[in-house]
Amino acid sequence: MIESIVFMFQSSIVRPSMVVAAACALTGVAGCSSETDANVAPVGQSSAPLIQAPLDTDHPFDVGICHGTLNTDGTCTTPGKVARCSGTLVAPNLVLTARHCVNQVVYPASDSPYCAGHFTSDPTKPGGTHVTTAPSVKVGSPAWIDVERVITSSSDDSSCDGDVALLVLSQDIDDVKPVRWVDLRTDLREHPPCDRRVAIVGRGVINYALDPTTLAPVGVDDGNLMRRILRDIPFVCAGASCSAEDITSPPSDVQQLTAGTFLVAPSGLPGDSGSGVLSNIDLDSRSTVIGVSTANTWAHTGQTSGGMAVRLAPHARWIAEAVFQAAKEGAYRVPAWAY
């Protein structure tokens, strides 16, 4: 999100301790769509492509998320009725994702900047929320597991810093190993990834642009919404000192980030809101989540130019508490990273 933050739904845009001190991460932004009302942003605000990235078969901990009623064939594709996002399996019955994948955002005015929004308190939607470990949410008759409840911060409902959620599943996923590590301690403002490179495993579209004049989406290619991986994405900066160009961000073309977020550079960028920003992606399978991808920035050419993600350190306490509770319910050992 190098330039600034924007969330897209269909054709409208809403402004919308093993500490990894040297984590090398990865990030992405989601492609979600849903109904729009007045100043309420639909569930799944961001839409950013994991541009032409190769298919991924090595990181099945990246799951697909469907918020709403599934199609009769078990797929999740209907525009305007369901939101498609990504998430990271962090424990057998727990998925880390972006809050906007399951919650709507209310803005004080239709032209309010993205960070001026606040999440609604009710994450429910007719049809429920479901996750799949299948390679695609669109083809191959994916099998789904229901989400039993959604856990979010009780103190931060802002559309930027508060865009993090945990999904408690109705049953454990026992055929896929959770991600190796979740870094809840490192302050990325002081300790950016070791080589300033990140990666993302996502399920978004592989080609997506905006018409520079109308800001309508053009050239969309969903690539069957297969799980893909993009490596070597430059890490730019973290915290409120970051800013980015964004042709969709009123009242100017500059979007200022907030304290709880960070930017990654264009270089193809991610796909799928809720995808984990990862480091150590190729180091003995020790993939480490250092953030959650949430939104995109767009250059004046209409091409995606950067991505924004939420830092995990400010959410460490409630995430750890949720993990302990989920482990008790699932009768498994608490992951070491939660201590």
N, C-alpha and C positions, 0 to 999 in steps of 0.2 A: 504494500500500500504506500507506495512511495509518494503518490501525489496527494491524495486525500480520500476521504471516506465516502462511499456511496453504496446504497443498497438498491437492488433492482428486483422488481417483481413484474413479470410479464413486460408490458411496454411502459410502465410508469416507474419513476425513480423517487425514492424518499430519502431526504438527507438523513437520509436515514441514519548418617547420615551419609549418604553418598551424594553430596552436593555436586551438581554438574556446573562448576564455576567456569569450566571451559567447554561448555556444550556447543556442539555444532548442529544447528537445527534446520527445520524445514517448515514451510507454512503454506496455507491455501485458503481460499475463500469459497463460500458456498454458492450453490445454485438452487435456490428455493423459490417456490411460487405459491401464492395463495390469495384469497379474496382481499379487496381493499375497501375500506370505509373511511370517508371523510379524512380526518387527520390521524387515522390509525394505520400504522404500517403493517402489512400482512406478515404472517409468520414466515420466516426465512427471507431476510431482506437482501442479502448480498448475492451477487452473481458474478463469479470470476472463474475463468477457465484455467484448468491445468493444461496449458496450451500444448497440444500435440505430444504430450508426455507418453512414454512407453507404458504398456500394461505392467501391472505389478502382481507378482505371485508370491512374494516373500514376506509381506506384512499384512496378514489377514486380520490383525487386530484393528485395522481400520474398517469400521462397519458403516453400512448404509442406514439412513434413518428416514422413515416415512411418517408424517404427522397427518393423520386423517384416514379416511376409508381406503383400503386397498382395492385395486381393480379385481374383477372376477377371476382373472388368471393369476392373481397373486403378485402382480407387479405394482409399482408405484410411479405413475407417470402423468396423471391427469392434471394439466395446467389449471391453476385457479382453484383447485379443490384440495390439493395436498402440497406439502412442502418436502422437498428432497434435500437432505443434508448428509454430512459425514459425521462420524464420531470416532472416539478411540476407546477400545475396550481396555480399561485400567484395572479391572478385577473381574472375576468370573461372572458377576451379576451387576456390573456397574460400567456405564459408558459416560465418558467426558465429551461434551459438545458445546456449541454456542447456544446461549439462552434464546436467541431470536429464532432458533429452529423449532422451538416449542411454545414460545410466548410472543404475543403481539407487542408492538411498541406504540405508545401514544405520544404524539408531538404537540407542543403548544400551538403551533400554527403549521399550515401546509408547506410553508417555505422554511421551516426551522432547520438548522443544521442537524446532522445526524446525532451528534453528541448531546443535543438538547432534549432527546426523547427519554421516556421512562417506560419500563416494562409493565404490562398489566399483571395483576396478581394471579390470574387464573390461567394455567397453561393447558387446560383441557380443550379437546376438540372432538366433535362427533367422529367416531371411528377409531379414536385413540391414537397412540403413538407406538411405532414398531421399529425394530432394528433387524438387520440381516448381515450375516457374514459372507453371503454369496458374492461372487465377483461383480455382479451388476444388480441394480434395483429395477432394471427395465426389461431384461431378457433372461431366459433360462429358468423361469418359475422359481424365483428365490423363496427360501423358507424364512419366515419371520417369527420373532419372539416379541411378545407384548411388553410394553413398559408399564410397570406397576405404579410408579410415582416419579415425580420430578423434584429434584432438590436444587435450590438456588440460594444465593446470599440473602440473609434477612435484613441486611443493612445497606446494600447497594443495588438499586434497581435502575441505574443509569444505563442508557443504551450503548455506551462505550465501555467504561470500566466494569460494568456489571454483566457483560455479555458472556457469562459462563454458566453451565448447568451440568448436573449429574443425573443420569437416567438410571433408576433402579429397575432391573429386569424381573419379570415374573418367574424366571428360572435361570440357573447358571448356564453359561456357555462352556461346555467341557471339551469341545473339539478344536478350540482355538486358544492359544496362549495369550494372555493379556500383554500389553506393552511392557518392556523390561523395567522402565523407571519413569516416574513422574517427578519432576523437580519442583518442589514447593518452596524452596529456600532461596535460590539464587536471585539477586536483584539485577535484572538485565540492564538497568540504567548504569550500574557500576561495573558489572561483569558481563559483557556481551559474549556471544558464542566464541569459542577459541579462535577459529579461523574466519569468523564473521560470515559463515555460510550456514544456511538452513535448508531443510527439505520438507516436502509434504507428500503424503499418500492421500489422494482424494478421489472423489467419484463425480466430479463436475463435468461440464461440457469441455470440449477440447478446442473449440474456436468460438469466439464471442467478441463482438465489437459494438461500438455505439456510432450512430451517424453524428458527426461533429456538429451538425446544424440542428437536428431535431432531437438528438440524444435517444433516438429509438434504437433498439438492438438490431443488428444486422449480421449476416453471415454466421448464424448459429449452427453449430454441429455438436450434437450431444455425445457422439462416439459411443452410443448405447450405454452411457453412464457407467462405464467399466471402472474398476479400481486401477488407478494409475499413480506413478511416482515421478516426482520432479526433484532433482538434486541440485546442489550448488546454487541456491538462491541467496543473493547477498543480503546480509543483515545490515540495516541502515542505522537505526537509532531507536532508543526507547525513552518514553516519558513525555512530559508536556513541552519539552524543548524541541520536539520533532514537529515538522510541518511538511505539507505535501501539496503539490498542485493537483487540482481536481476540477475539471470543467463542469461538473454537476453540482458543485458545492456553493450555494449562495451564502452571503451576498458577494463573495469574491471567488477567485480561482484558487485560493489557498485554504487548506484545511489544517487546523491546529489539532494535534493529538492531545490526549489527556494523560494523566500520570500513570494510569494502569495499562497503557497500550504500548505497542512498538511497531515499527515499520520494517518491511522487507522490500528489496528492490524488484524491478520488473522481471528480467531474465526469464520470461515465460510465465511466471507466477502460478499460483495454485488453482484448485478447483474444489468447491465444496466448503461452505461455511461449517464450522464445527470441527474441521480436520485438525489434528494435533500438529503444532509446530514442533518439529523433531530435530534432535541433535544425535550424534553418534549413530547415524542411520546405518553405516556400513562397518561399524567397529564391533566385531564379534556378536552381532545381533543385539547390541546393547542400546537399542533405540530409546531415546529419552524425550519425553514431552516437556517442552518449556513454555508452551503457550497454546492458545486456541484461536484459529483463524476466524475472522469475523466479517471483514468488508474489503472493498476494492477502491482503488483510485484510478482515474482515467486521464490520459493525456489529451491534448487538443487534436490529436490525430484520430481520436476515437478508440484507441487501443488501450487495454488495461496496462497500467504503468507501475503499479505497486500494490502491496497488500497490508492490511492492518490486522494485528492479532492482540489478544488480551494476555497480559502477564499473569502467571499463576500465584506468585508469591503473596500478593495482597489477599488472596482467597485461601491461603494455606489452612487456616484454622477450620473453617466450615467444611472444606473438602476432606480434611483428615477425619473430622468427626463423622462425616457421612460414610467414609470408607470403613471405619470401625463398626458402625451400625450395620452396614451392608454385609460385612464379613460375619458378624454375629448371626444375621438372618440366613446367610448362605452356608454357614458352618464350615468356613475355610479360614486359613491363617491370614491375618492382616498383612498386606504387602509391606515390606521393609521401608519403602519410601514414605509411608504415611506416618511413621513415628517421628 
